Structures are given as C-alpha cells and as structure tokens.
Amino acid sequence: MSETITQTYESAQARVEQIIVRLDSGEAGLRETHDLVAEAKTLIEFCAGELDAVGRGLEELRLDALVERLETDPGRRA
C-alpha cells in the first residue's frame, strides 16, 4: 500500500475482509499472499490505532462530564 489516501476505520475493515476472502480462496500465489498479508497487517494496525483513539476520547468525555457535574453541584459526590 504505497498510495497515500485518507483511510477510515470502515474502509480499512472492508479491505481486510476482502483480503481474507482472497486468501481463503486459495487462489493467491506466494508473492500475492505475502503482499496481502503485509497489507492486512498495516490495515489492522491502523484499525487498532483508531479504536484506541476513540477509546481515549470516550474516556475523556466521561471525565469531562464528571468534572462538569461536580463543578455545577459541589455538594454532590461521585
């Protein structure tokens, strides 16, 4: 994958699924198999990074909401 394109989680996931179908078909030769596995590895790493980023964002949102609640109602304890 030497192209520079804007990747989304969904497009990367769809491409990994296409790669799996191709590999499962048994029709890919040795070099193609190598290239597909390398591409899938890169895509999976991208997806993992996206999931981590979203997870961190959700944690921050929950913390921000908690801080806001505590600041607006100082008598309330978490």
C-alpha positions as CSV (number, residue, x, y, z in Angstrom):
1,M,0.0,0.0,0.0
2,S,2.3,2.7,-1.2
3,E,-0.6,5.1,-2.1
4,T,-1.3,8.0,0.3
5,I,-5.0,8.0,0.8
6,T,-7.3,9.1,3.5
7,Q,-8.2,5.9,5.3
8,T,-11.2,5.4,7.5
9,Y,-11.8,2.6,10.0
10,E,-14.7,1.3,7.9
11,S,-12.7,1.3,4.7
12,A,-9.8,-0.4,6.3
13,Q,-12.0,-3.0,7.8
14,A,-13.7,-3.6,4.5
15,R,-10.4,-4.1,2.8
16,V,-9.2,-6.6,5.4
17,E,-12.4,-8.5,4.8
18,Q,-11.6,-8.5,1.0
19,I,-8.1,-9.7,1.7
20,I,-9.4,-12.6,3.9
21,V,-11.8,-13.7,1.2
22,R,-8.9,-13.7,-1.3
23,L,-6.6,-15.6,1.0
24,D,-9.4,-18.1,1.9
25,S,-10.0,-18.8,-1.8
26,G,-6.6,-20.5,-2.1
27,E,-6.0,-18.8,-5.4
28,A,-3.3,-16.3,-4.4
29,G,0.2,-17.2,-5.3
30,L,3.1,-17.0,-2.9
31,R,4.1,-13.4,-3.7
32,E,0.5,-12.2,-3.7
33,T,-0.1,-13.9,-0.4
34,H,2.9,-12.2,1.1
35,D,1.7,-8.8,-0.2
36,L,-1.8,-9.3,1.0
37,V,-0.7,-10.3,4.5
38,A,1.6,-7.3,4.7
39,E,-1.2,-5.0,3.6
40,A,-3.6,-6.6,6.1
41,K,-1.1,-6.2,8.9
42,T,-0.8,-2.4,8.1
43,L,-4.6,-2.1,8.0
44,I,-5.1,-3.9,11.2
45,E,-2.5,-1.7,12.9
46,F,-4.4,1.3,11.6
47,C,-7.7,0.0,12.9
48,A,-6.2,-0.8,16.3
49,G,-4.9,2.8,16.5
50,E,-8.3,4.2,15.5
51,L,-10.0,2.1,18.2
52,D,-7.5,3.2,20.8
53,A,-8.0,6.9,19.9
54,V,-11.8,6.6,20.1
55,G,-11.5,4.8,23.4
56,R,-9.3,7.6,24.8
57,G,-11.8,10.1,23.5
58,L,-14.7,8.4,25.2
59,E,-12.7,8.3,28.5
60,E,-12.0,12.0,28.2
61,L,-15.7,12.7,27.6
62,R,-16.7,10.8,30.6
63,L,-14.2,12.6,32.8
64,D,-15.2,15.9,31.4
65,A,-18.8,15.2,32.1
66,L,-18.0,14.1,35.7
67,V,-16.0,17.3,36.3
68,E,-18.8,19.4,34.9
69,R,-21.3,17.7,37.1
70,L,-19.1,18.2,40.2
71,E,-18.5,21.8,39.4
72,T,-22.1,22.6,38.9
73,D,-23.2,20.7,42.0
74,P,-20.4,21.0,44.6
75,G,-22.5,19.2,47.2
76,R,-22.7,16.1,45.1
77,R,-20.0,13.4,45.4
78,A,-19.2,10.8,42.8
